């Protein structure tokens, strides 16, 4: 089933509008191309409504905020909702500052999101309206572990029910939930955390997966998470002596470029609760 999701992306070539942070914007574009999608980057308020109109999905990432980009997020989100497009929120660093937290909570109040993707601390911040993160990384006290898994699954399902959004919580164990089902995913490598932007890349790719699989948003989001995690495993297996995190980033993108449905189905590690 998950393999079908990536095949649909390659078949449909979804156009995704990204309002994403400037630290990772190039990698987000490259990952979208690698998975079979097509990226457009624009955060200028006077530009975003026209741009999002011609796209199938909108990826909003709050990693590097300014007043202009925040206005662009609201204007693009409103237009995307009017058109019935897929909209994703990546609340990078929510809980680390008042601006980030208030922006993320405000966007959720004004815009209907099909999926919200972040680490556990960011997602808890959105659920509570406040919280703490370690910069843009999850607070270790929040980590999803085998011991906390049952409560984390319940939290994800409850938030999905409350918001009407698919909730994707990424970390050592990934959770992708709607109100009734939760994928518990164990793909990936810890070394992925040493590369800037794997989460940002995943959000762009996940938007494309949802656009290409409109009847199965939960499965599409889970397929994107498995694709990124499996690419991290494949990329790491191809590292050579002298390679470092820059090479690893490229190997992950290459692994996504070469991923097909069969590879994904055979390599995805998940259970559904």
C-alpha positions, -999 to 999 in steps of 0.1 A, spaced: 0 0 0 27 25 10 46 17 -22 16 28 -42 18 62 -26 53 70 -40 44 55 -74 14 79 -75 37 109 -68 59 99 -97 29 94 -119 11 127 -110 42 150 -105 24 172 -79 33 209 -78 40 220 -43 42 256 -30 68 259 -2 70 288 23 100 273 40 130 284 59 161 297 40 185 274 58 171 244 39 152 257 10 175 242 -17 174 208 -1 136 209 1 134 217 -36 158 189 -44 140 163 -23 107 172 -40 123 167 -74 139 134 -62 105 119 -51 88 129 -83 72 162 -73 78 197 -85 87 226 -62 79 263 -62 94 286 -35 77 319 -27 70 338 5 64 373 -8 29 383 3 21 399 -31 31 367 -49 19 338 -28 -18 338 -37 -11 335 -74 16 309 -68 -4 287 -45 -34 289 -69 -15 270 -96 -2 244 -71 -18 213 -56 -3 217 -21 11 242 3 40 235 27 43 261 55 75 259 76 81 285 103 118 279 107 130 314 98 102 338 104 99 375 95 69 398 94 67 396 56 68 358 55 43 355 82 18 376 62 26 354 32 18 323 52 -17 336 62 -25 348 27 -13 316 10 -30 294 36 -64 312 31 -62 309 -6 -52 272 -5 -81 265 18 -105 283 -6 -93 260 -34 -94 228 -13 -56 223 -17 -35 201 7 -19 223 34 8 212 57 22 230 88 58 224 100 60 243 133 98 244 135 110 256 169 75 262 183 81 265 220 116 281 216 103 316 213 70 335 217 71 346 180 73 310 168 48 297 192 23 325 186 27 322 148 21 284 148 -9 287 171 -23 316 151 -19 298 118 -38 268 132 -66 291 143 -70 307 109 -60 279 85 -73 243 80 -43 220 79 -45 185 63 -13 175 82 8 189 110 44 175 111 70 182 138 90 167 166 72 158 198 81 190 216 68 211 188 36 191 186 30 193 223 35 230 222 7 233 196 -15 211 217 -10 232 248 -5 266 233 30 268 250 60 246 257 97 243 256 120 230 229 158 229 227 162 253 198 146 234 169 152 200 185 129 181 207 134 183 245 148 150 256 121 148 283 95 146 256 111 118 236 88 90 223 103 58 237 91 22 240 80 30 276 60 61 266 47 47 233 12 39 244 6 74 258 22 90 228 0 71 204 -31 82 224 -18 118 224 -14 118 186 -48 103 180 -65 127 204 -48 157 187 -57 144 153 -94 142 164 -93 176 179 -77 193 149 -91 172 121 -55 170 108 -32 140 103 -5 143 131 30 133 121 55 132 151 90 124 140 119 112 161 136 79 170 102 64 167 78 81 143 41 83 148 16 92 120 -20 93 132 -55 103 125 -83 99 150 -86 62 145 -53 47 134 -16 54 142 14 42 122 43 34 145 74 37 122 109 25 130 128 34 99 158 58 99 192 63 113 203 84 143 229 101 121 201 118 102 199 142 132 233 155 123 221 169 90 203 202 88 169 199 73 158 163 71 126 173 88 121 203 64 127 180 35 102 155 48 75 182 51 79 192 15 79 156 4 49 147 26 29 175 10 35 160 -24 25 125 -12 -8 139 1 -15 158 -31 -9 126 -52 -29 104 -29 -61 124 -20 -81 94 -9 -56 81 16 -40 111 36 -29 90 66 -13 63 44 3 90 22 18 108 52 31 75 66 46 65 33 65 98 32 79 92 67 90 56 57 105 69 25 127 94 43 137 69 70 145 42 46 165 66 24 185 74 56 192 37 60 202 32 24 223 64 23 242 54 54 249 19 40 267 36 11 289 58 31 327 55 24 358 62 45 362 100 46 325 107 40 307 131 64 274 147 69 275 167 37 279 135 17 253 118 38 227 145 29 234 139 -8 232 101 -4 198 105 13 185 126 -16 199 101 -41 182 72 -23 149 90 -25 155 96 -63 161 59 -68 132 47 -45 104 28 -61 72 12 -46 87 -23 -43 118 -10 -24 95 10 -1 72 -18 6 100 -42 13 120 -17 35 92 1 55 92 -9 92 59 -1 108 29 -14 127 -6 2 130 -22 8 163 
